[in-house]
Amino acid sequence: MKYWKYYLLALLVILIDQVSKWAVHTYMEPGMPGEIPLIGDWFKLHYTLNPGMAFGVELPAPYGKIILTSFRLVAVTFIAYLIRKHSFRHTHPGLLACGGLILGGAIGNLIDSMFYGAIYNNAPFEAPTPWLHGQVIDMIYLDLYEGFLPMSWPLIGGSHLSLWPIFNIADSAIFIGVAFILLNQSKFFQHEDSPKNTVLSPRDTEPTSTEHVQL
């Protein structure tokens, strides 16, 4: 049952994520009044609520949130299944660890969607029920850039850009897991017929007619 260590990694992500969200909800004021600078003006703690998916994208009310929450539930079940399935194969442990990070992050945000509307009373006003309508708590604020892009840039030159993502520990775990998979594709997805996995037959080791065998 070697797949359990990847489930434990996911559980660690969930615990850190949920404790951080509880602390932010308990001890911080929402919005700018409760903002805590960490490194200059670009790295801060900022308590905000995300009613939808990444970047605040929402599905139409009144059942959009239920659909989104149900999709997240199916997704985490499928990821957990894949981790267990591939742990019995010759799958690179780094890939499985990345799966554990993604699983933990997905479950962390799923908990918010399923229960925070009732536990923290943060469901939108128009929600038909607090259950399955919780808003995700975000707190890591990177104020990277806001301004106009240089006119010399093709297509997007002169347009206004606001680059200040706000996310949480669960989002960070998902991002790290996906990024490591993309950066290590050649290592994680080696073909079974790669040279190092090829087994030579006795015929392959016999010298050809043009080779000389020294006695």
Buried (B, 14 or more C-beta within 10 A) or exposed (E): EEBEEBBEBBBBBBEBBBEBBEEBBEEBEBEEEBBBEEEEEEEBBBBBBBBBBEEEEEBEBEEBBBEBBBBBBEBBEEBBEBBBEBBEEEBBEEBBBBBBBBBBBBBBBBBBBBBBBBBBEBBBEEBEEBBBBBBBBBBBBBBEEEEEBEEEEEEEEEEEEEEEBBBBBBBBBBBBBBEBBEEBEEEBEEEEEEEEEEEEEEEEEEEEEEEEEEE
